[in-house]
Amino acid sequence: MKSKVISLEERDKILEVFRESKQYFEEVIVNLPKDIHQAINRIMKYYSKQLDESPKQISKSMNWQKRIGLEGWEVFFCPETDNYRFVIENIEPQEVIYDVGAGDLRLDLVLSQRCKKVYAVEINPMIIGKSIELIGYDMPKNLISICADALKFPLPKDVTTIVVLVRHLIHPLPEEWYEKRIISNDNYQPLYILEDKVKGS
């Protein structure tokens, strides 16, 4: 399949979305409690240096991914700040969130201040382990971080909304998830809320 080459205009629109989303996220975290704001800043500072991993580290990650039965780029994480606004603005205070592929927990720290509870599930121990270390004793009591395959981990009974910001997800979602409200971006498609979309369409 031949890759699509984007035009300069399309590229500029994409870059503008990223710039606006970055600005939005920075404005959101400034208004959070000081300890949460500082924890997010520590995470962002650390991961801004880590996004360009060494070939040796990428090779280790790929070998580990193969051993645990995942494919493509499913164990890798890149902050999808361009999608955070949609999620943040569609979360209500009474909700319990199940965040699939939570990555470095920066979004989950924000959501923990806006809803009842967040289950942040990330399969890569190197990512979630370091983030927990960076958050330290500033970890909110309603943020439950779990190192596991979110597709196989038993869905907690109190979950009301599942957030799936995994552009590179290859495996199908579990059937039981469709009984919940799902916010997803479905392999590079615009975000949607599943309660507004027919399953399988």
C-alpha positions, -999 to 999 in steps of 0.1 A, spaced: 0 0 0 15 33 -11 18 60 16 -1 92 11 21 123 8 5 153 25 6 187 11 23 217 28 -12 231 36 -22 198 53 11 197 72 5 233 84 -30 224 96 -17 194 115 11 215 131 -14 242 141 -36 216 158 -6 204 178 4 240 188 -31 248 199 -35 216 218 -2 221 236 -12 256 246 -46 243 258 -29 216 279 -5 241 295 -34 263 304 -53 234 320 -24 222 342 -16 257 354 -50 258 371 -45 224 389 -34 221 425 2 229 429 14 194 437 -4 179 406 9 207 384 45 201 395 41 163 391 30 168 355 58 192 348 84 167 361 69 140 338 69 163 307 104 175 314 117 139 317 98 125 286 107 154 264 142 140 266 131 104 261 109 105 230 139 99 208 150 66 222 183 50 213 182 21 187 193 -2 215 164 7 237 139 4 208 153 -30 200 148 -41 236 112 -28 236 105 -46 203 119 -79 216 99 -76 248 67 -68 228 72 -99 207 76 -120 238 43 -108 253 24 -112 220 18 -76 209 25 -61 175 34 -30 156 40 -1 180 16 -12 208 41 -10 236 53 25 226 39 58 239 37 93 225 18 120 243 -14 127 222 -20 162 235 -40 169 204 -66 145 217 -65 155 254 -89 185 250 -117 163 236 -113 139 265 -110 165 292 -140 184 280 -162 152 278 -156 139 313 -181 146 341 -173 148 378 -192 116 387 -174 94 362 -149 65 367 -124 63 339 -105 33 326 -76 48 305 -62 22 281 -25 27 272 -22 54 298 15 60 290 32 86 313 0 94 333 0 131 325 -36 130 312 -47 108 341 -33 133 366 -56 160 350 -86 136 348 -81 127 385 -89 163 394 -121 163 372 -137 130 380 -144 105 407 -117 79 399 -92 70 372 -78 35 365 -47 42 344 -36 10 327 -2 9 309 15 -23 297 50 -9 294 67 -11 329 95 12 319 70 40 311 46 37 339 72 28 365 92 59 358 61 81 358 50 67 392 86 75 405 83 111 391 49 116 407 61 102 440 41 112 470 20 136 449 1 107 436 -37 115 440 -56 89 460 -82 85 432 -56 77 406 -50 39 404 -20 30 382 -19 -5 369 9 -21 349 -10 -46 327 -24 -54 293 -56 -33 294 -73 -56 269 -68 -86 292 -71 -70 326 -105 -75 342 -126 -43 338 -134 -29 372 -171 -29 379 -174 7 387 -160 20 354 -184 43 335 -161 55 307 -132 39 288 -107 61 271 -87 45 242 -62 70 228 -41 43 211 -37 53 175 -16 22 168 -39 -4 185 -42 -35 164 -62 -59 187 -100 -56 189 -116 -42 220 -132 -67 244 -170 -72 239 -179 -62 274 -164 -28 269 -192 -19 245 -216 -18 274 -197 13 286 -192 48 272 -160 48 251 -140 77 240 -116 66 212 -97 78 181 -99 46 162 -65 44 144 -59 80 134 -96 89 129 -111 119 148 -122 112 183 -158 102 190 -179 89 219 -191 54 213 -225 60 228 -231 82 198 -217 57 173 -231 23 163 -208 -6 173 -188 -19 143 -195 11 121 
